[in-house]
C-alpha cells in the first residue's frame, strides 16, 4: 500500500480470514509500533509525564475569593501546565498505533516514574556534601514526590488504559470517520478516572475541604478544555503520522489480530 494514500480514504474492510472472524472485531488501519516515529512519540510521552509529575509537587491557586488567604476560585497543581499534553500524545499513540502500543507506552511511563521516585529517595537520604545548604529545600519539594508518583501511577494507569481502550473501540465501530468523537469521548472517560484517583491519593488531607473539591472539578474541566482547544492541532498531527508511517494499514491490524490482540 502506498504510504502517501490519504488516511481518510482507507475504509477498513470487514474481517474475512478465520482468525479475524474468531477475534470478532472489525479490522481498521493501524501502524506498527516498530514504525520509525513510534519511539519518538514514546520518548516525548515519558518526558512530559516525568516533568508534569515533578511540577505537580507544587499546589498553585489563582483569583482569591474575598479576604480569605485560603480560598481561591481556581486551585490546581503545577502539573496542570503540561499533563494534558500527555493525554494528547496518548491519543496519538492509540489512534495511530493501536491499543497494544498504547499499553506499552503506559508501562514505559510507569517504569520511568518508578525509577525517578527511587532515585530521588536515594538522593534525599544520601548525606549532603560540603558547602551544600539546600538539603531541607530539596526534601521539601522532592520528598513529597513519592506520594505524587503513587497518585500519578494509580490515576495514570487507569486513565490512560481507559483512554486507549475507549478510543480504539470507537474506532473499530466508526472506522476513520469522525476522529473528534473518539478523541473527546476517550479523553472524557480517561481524564475523569485519572483526575479523581490522582487528586484523592496526592492531596486528600493536604488541600482543605471545599478547596479540595474545587481542585478536583477544576482539574477535570481544565484538562478536557485543553483537549478541546488543541483538538484541531491533534487532528493535524494524527493525520501527519498516518500519512508518513508506511505500515499504517488494515493489514497491520490483521497481523495483530492474528497474533491474539483483542482490542
One Martini backbone bead per residue (centre of mass of N, CA, C, O) as a GRO file, in nm:
protein
  263
    1UNK     BB    1   0.096   0.036   0.021
    2UNK     BB    2   0.064   0.359  -0.009
    3UNK     BB    3   0.186   0.601   0.217
    4UNK     BB    4   0.025   0.856   0.062
    5UNK     BB    5  -0.238   0.779   0.142
    6UNK     BB    6  -0.525   0.880   0.246
    7UNK     BB    7  -0.656   0.788   0.539
    8UNK     BB    8  -0.968   0.848   0.487
    9UNK     BB    9  -0.969   0.637   0.229
   10UNK     BB   10  -0.931   0.395   0.440
   11UNK     BB   11  -1.159   0.161   0.442
   12UNK     BB   12  -1.228  -0.072   0.644
   13UNK     BB   13  -1.249  -0.407   0.641
   14UNK     BB   14  -1.377  -0.695   0.692
   15UNK     BB   15  -1.346  -0.979   0.826
   16UNK     BB   16  -1.224  -1.299   0.655
   17UNK     BB   17  -1.063  -1.459   0.830
   18UNK     BB   18  -1.070  -1.685   1.077
   19UNK     BB   19  -0.908  -1.521   1.287
   20UNK     BB   20  -1.082  -1.264   1.261
   21UNK     BB   21  -1.356  -1.392   1.333
   22UNK     BB   22  -1.270  -1.482   1.613
   23UNK     BB   23  -1.215  -1.193   1.720
   24UNK     BB   24  -1.475  -1.007   1.645
   25UNK     BB   25  -1.340  -0.767   1.469
   26UNK     BB   26  -1.298  -0.483   1.314
   27UNK     BB   27  -1.102  -0.374   1.073
   28UNK     BB   28  -0.830  -0.141   1.104
   29UNK     BB   29  -0.610   0.111   1.091
   30UNK     BB   30  -0.257   0.061   1.156
   31UNK     BB   31   0.052   0.089   1.309
   32UNK     BB   32   0.356  -0.001   1.378
   33UNK     BB   33   0.570   0.005   1.661
   34UNK     BB   34   0.821  -0.021   1.442
   35UNK     BB   35   0.813   0.243   1.356
   36UNK     BB   36   0.987   0.549   1.313
   37UNK     BB   37   0.791   0.726   1.537
   38UNK     BB   38   0.722   0.586   1.806
   39UNK     BB   39   0.977   0.645   1.981
   40UNK     BB   40   0.938   0.952   1.983
   41UNK     BB   41   0.662   0.967   2.121
   42UNK     BB   42   0.742   0.804   2.371
   43UNK     BB   43   0.956   1.001   2.477
   44UNK     BB   44   0.767   1.246   2.513
   45UNK     BB   45   0.569   1.109   2.700
   46UNK     BB   46   0.769   1.049   2.938
   47UNK     BB   47   0.873   1.337   2.983
   48UNK     BB   48   0.602   1.475   3.038
   49UNK     BB   49   0.531   1.300   3.281
   50UNK     BB   50   0.776   1.365   3.460
   51UNK     BB   51   0.752   1.678   3.469
   52UNK     BB   52   0.456   1.697   3.570
   53UNK     BB   53   0.510   1.548   3.846
   54UNK     BB   54   0.713   1.745   3.961
   55UNK     BB   55   0.523   1.996   3.934
   56UNK     BB   56   0.292   1.869   4.129
   57UNK     BB   57   0.427   1.953   4.413
   58UNK     BB   58   0.274   2.220   4.340
   59UNK     BB   59   0.049   2.440   4.460
   60UNK     BB   60  -0.197   2.629   4.286
   61UNK     BB   61  -0.341   2.974   4.268
   62UNK     BB   62  -0.640   3.164   4.168
   63UNK     BB   63  -0.836   3.398   4.258
   64UNK     BB   64  -0.937   3.535   4.515
   65UNK     BB   65  -1.178   3.509   4.789
   66UNK     BB   66  -1.165   3.778   4.914
   67UNK     BB   67  -0.985   3.774   5.237
   68UNK     BB   68  -0.908   3.488   5.208
   69UNK     BB   69  -0.605   3.295   5.207
   70UNK     BB   70  -0.772   2.992   5.140
   71UNK     BB   71  -0.951   3.124   4.896
   72UNK     BB   72  -1.026   3.001   4.563
   73UNK     BB   73  -1.131   2.961   4.242
   74UNK     BB   74  -0.839   2.834   4.172
   75UNK     BB   75  -0.717   2.493   4.202
   76UNK     BB   76  -0.388   2.348   4.161
   77UNK     BB   77  -0.120   2.211   3.980
   78UNK     BB   78   0.179   2.216   3.805
   79UNK     BB   79   0.082   1.985   3.600
   80UNK     BB   80  -0.131   2.149   3.429
   81UNK     BB   81   0.063   2.254   3.198
   82UNK     BB   82   0.137   1.939   3.078
   83UNK     BB   83  -0.048   1.683   3.120
   84UNK     BB   84  -0.257   1.707   2.883
   85UNK     BB   85  -0.032   1.620   2.667
   86UNK     BB   86  -0.025   1.325   2.745
   87UNK     BB   87  -0.307   1.263   2.627
   88UNK     BB   88  -0.253   1.352   2.342
   89UNK     BB   89  -0.026   1.143   2.295
   90UNK     BB   90  -0.207   0.902   2.361
   91UNK     BB   91  -0.395   0.947   2.120
   92UNK     BB   92  -0.187   0.910   1.900
   93UNK     BB   93  -0.105   0.623   1.970
   94UNK     BB   94  -0.387   0.488   1.959
   95UNK     BB   95  -0.474   0.576   1.667
   96UNK     BB   96  -0.208   0.479   1.511
   97UNK     BB   97  -0.101   0.201   1.694
   98UNK     BB   98  -0.279   0.119   1.929
   99UNK     BB   99  -0.328  -0.056   2.220
  100UNK     BB  100  -0.056  -0.201   2.254
  101UNK     BB  101   0.114   0.060   2.229
  102UNK     BB  102  -0.022   0.208   2.466
  103UNK     BB  103   0.053  -0.001   2.682
  104UNK     BB  104   0.356   0.034   2.648
  105UNK     BB  105   0.360   0.333   2.732
  106UNK     BB  106   0.249   0.293   3.016
  107UNK     BB  107   0.477   0.111   3.116
  108UNK     BB  108   0.711   0.309   3.063
  109UNK     BB  109   0.599   0.533   3.245
  110UNK     BB  110   0.603   0.367   3.503
  111UNK     BB  111   0.909   0.311   3.509
  112UNK     BB  112   1.001   0.605   3.507
  113UNK     BB  113   0.862   0.694   3.773
  114UNK     BB  114   0.983   0.482   3.960
  115UNK     BB  115   1.281   0.552   3.909
  116UNK     BB  116   1.268   0.847   4.002
  117UNK     BB  117   1.176   0.794   4.291
  118UNK     BB  118   1.423   0.626   4.381
  119UNK     BB  119   1.639   0.841   4.326
  120UNK     BB  120   1.530   1.062   4.514
  121UNK     BB  121   1.551   0.897   4.773
  122UNK     BB  122   1.857   0.853   4.763
  123UNK     BB  123   1.935   1.155   4.762
  124UNK     BB  124   1.801   1.231   5.033
  125UNK     BB  125   1.965   1.015   5.219
  126UNK     BB  126   2.205   1.138   5.133
  127UNK     BB  127   2.470   1.303   5.226
  128UNK     BB  128   2.568   1.610   5.239
  129UNK     BB  129   2.790   1.814   5.113
  130UNK     BB  130   3.012   2.043   5.104
  131UNK     BB  131   2.826   2.352   5.087
  132UNK     BB  132   2.544   2.222   5.115
  133UNK     BB  133   2.214   2.406   5.182
  134UNK     BB  134   1.951   2.233   5.025
  135UNK     BB  135   1.816   1.991   5.178
  136UNK     BB  136   1.538   2.097   5.277
  137UNK     BB  137   1.435   2.185   5.000
  138UNK     BB  138   1.463   1.915   4.860
  139UNK     BB  139   1.270   1.762   5.053
  140UNK     BB  140   1.017   1.944   5.026
  141UNK     BB  141   0.978   1.864   4.725
  142UNK     BB  142   1.087   1.551   4.673
  143UNK     BB  143   0.959   1.415   4.928
  144UNK     BB  144   0.664   1.427   4.784
  145UNK     BB  145   0.694   1.256   4.523
  146UNK     BB  146   0.600   0.965   4.595
  147UNK     BB  147   0.303   1.046   4.624
  148UNK     BB  148   0.272   1.151   4.340
  149UNK     BB  149   0.347   0.887   4.202
  150UNK     BB  150   0.128   0.710   4.321
  151UNK     BB  151  -0.101   0.881   4.206
  152UNK     BB  152  -0.014   0.878   3.910
  153UNK     BB  153  -0.004   0.572   3.860
  154UNK     BB  154  -0.295   0.515   3.926
  155UNK     BB  155  -0.433   0.723   3.736
  156UNK     BB  156  -0.273   0.673   3.474
  157UNK     BB  157  -0.331   0.374   3.424
  158UNK     BB  158  -0.638   0.395   3.417
  159UNK     BB  159  -0.676   0.638   3.224
  160UNK     BB  160  -0.506   0.541   2.978
  161UNK     BB  161  -0.647   0.273   2.931
  162UNK     BB  162  -0.927   0.393   2.885
  163UNK     BB  163  -0.853   0.583   2.657
  164UNK     BB  164  -0.753   0.362   2.459
  165UNK     BB  165  -0.995   0.170   2.462
  166UNK     BB  166  -1.216   0.369   2.370
  167UNK     BB  167  -1.087   0.467   2.109
  168UNK     BB  168  -1.062   0.188   1.966
  169UNK     BB  169  -1.360   0.103   1.983
  170UNK     BB  170  -1.468   0.340   1.819
  171UNK     BB  171  -1.299   0.285   1.566
  172UNK     BB  172  -1.424   0.002   1.503
  173UNK     BB  173  -1.708   0.135   1.443
  174UNK     BB  174  -1.614   0.408   1.253
  175UNK     BB  175  -1.336   0.429   1.176
  176UNK     BB  176  -1.212   0.726   1.023
  177UNK     BB  177  -1.437   0.867   1.133
  178UNK     BB  178  -1.475   1.105   1.355
  179UNK     BB  179  -1.219   1.175   1.539
  180UNK     BB  180  -1.336   1.370   1.760
  181UNK     BB  181  -1.509   1.164   1.912
  182UNK     BB  182  -1.276   0.980   2.025
  183UNK     BB  183  -1.107   1.199   2.159
  184UNK     BB  184  -1.327   1.308   2.358
  185UNK     BB  185  -1.440   1.045   2.476
  186UNK     BB  186  -1.173   0.926   2.590
  187UNK     BB  187  -1.089   1.172   2.761
  188UNK     BB  188  -1.330   1.189   2.950
  189UNK     BB  189  -1.287   0.911   3.081
  190UNK     BB  190  -0.983   0.920   3.157
  191UNK     BB  191  -0.976   1.195   3.315
  192UNK     BB  192  -1.177   1.126   3.534
  193UNK     BB  193  -1.020   0.894   3.663
  194UNK     BB  194  -0.747   1.034   3.701
  195UNK     BB  195  -0.833   1.280   3.875
  196UNK     BB  196  -0.962   1.138   4.116
  197UNK     BB  197  -0.721   0.960   4.194
  198UNK     BB  198  -0.494   1.168   4.215
  199UNK     BB  199  -0.619   1.376   4.411
  200UNK     BB  200  -0.670   1.179   4.645
  201UNK     BB  201  -0.381   1.065   4.689
  202UNK     BB  202  -0.215   1.342   4.689
  203UNK     BB  203  -0.441   1.573   4.851
  204UNK     BB  204  -0.573   1.435   5.070
  205UNK     BB  205  -0.537   1.650   5.355
  206UNK     BB  206  -0.394   1.904   5.220
  207UNK     BB  207  -0.644   2.005   5.091
  208UNK     BB  208  -0.902   2.173   5.191
  209UNK     BB  209  -1.210   2.076   5.157
  210UNK     BB  210  -1.355   2.272   4.930
  211UNK     BB  211  -1.086   2.301   4.768
  212UNK     BB  212  -1.069   2.006   4.677
  213UNK     BB  213  -1.322   2.001   4.493
  214UNK     BB  214  -1.221   2.225   4.308
  215UNK     BB  215  -0.967   2.079   4.220
  216UNK     BB  216  -1.107   1.844   4.077
  217UNK     BB  217  -1.296   2.000   3.884
  218UNK     BB  218  -1.080   2.173   3.749
  219UNK     BB  219  -0.896   1.949   3.647
  220UNK     BB  220  -1.099   1.824   3.452
  221UNK     BB  221  -1.193   2.075   3.292
  222UNK     BB  222  -0.914   2.165   3.196
  223UNK     BB  223  -0.822   1.909   3.039
  224UNK     BB  224  -1.059   1.909   2.840
  225UNK     BB  225  -1.018   2.197   2.732
  226UNK     BB  226  -0.742   2.144   2.607
  227UNK     BB  227  -0.836   1.928   2.411
  228UNK     BB  228  -1.032   2.112   2.259
  229UNK     BB  229  -0.833   2.338   2.179
  230UNK     BB  230  -0.625   2.106   2.040
  231UNK     BB  231  -0.785   1.941   1.830
  232UNK     BB  232  -0.682   2.046   1.554
  233UNK     BB  233  -0.386   1.969   1.608
  234UNK     BB  234  -0.424   1.669   1.667
  235UNK     BB  235  -0.540   1.597   1.387
  236UNK     BB  236  -0.295   1.683   1.222
  237UNK     BB  237  -0.087   1.499   1.358
  238UNK     BB  238  -0.225   1.229   1.298
  239UNK     BB  239  -0.225   1.258   0.988
  240UNK     BB  240   0.078   1.278   0.962
  241UNK     BB  241   0.143   0.994   1.070
  242UNK     BB  242  -0.033   0.829   0.878
  243UNK     BB  243   0.115   0.923   0.613
  244UNK     BB  244   0.429   0.832   0.722
  245UNK     BB  245   0.337   0.550   0.802
  246UNK     BB  246   0.387   0.271   0.611
  247UNK     BB  247   0.208   0.065   0.814
  248UNK     BB  248  -0.062   0.208   0.764
  249UNK     BB  249  -0.303  -0.054   0.798
  250UNK     BB  250  -0.507  -0.329   0.786
  251UNK     BB  251  -0.281  -0.545   0.784
  252UNK     BB  252  -0.166  -0.481   1.061
  253UNK     BB  253  -0.422  -0.559   1.216
  254UNK     BB  254  -0.439  -0.851   1.117
  255UNK     BB  255  -0.175  -0.937   1.252
  256UNK     BB  256  -0.257  -0.873   1.542
  257UNK     BB  257  -0.508  -1.058   1.553
  258UNK     BB  258  -0.348  -1.322   1.483
  259UNK     BB  259  -0.170  -1.280   1.762
  260UNK     BB  260  -0.426  -1.197   1.984
  261UNK     BB  261  -0.561  -0.944   1.960
  262UNK     BB  262  -0.865  -0.760   2.106
  263UNK     BB  263  -0.828  -0.421   2.042
   0.00000   0.00000   0.00000
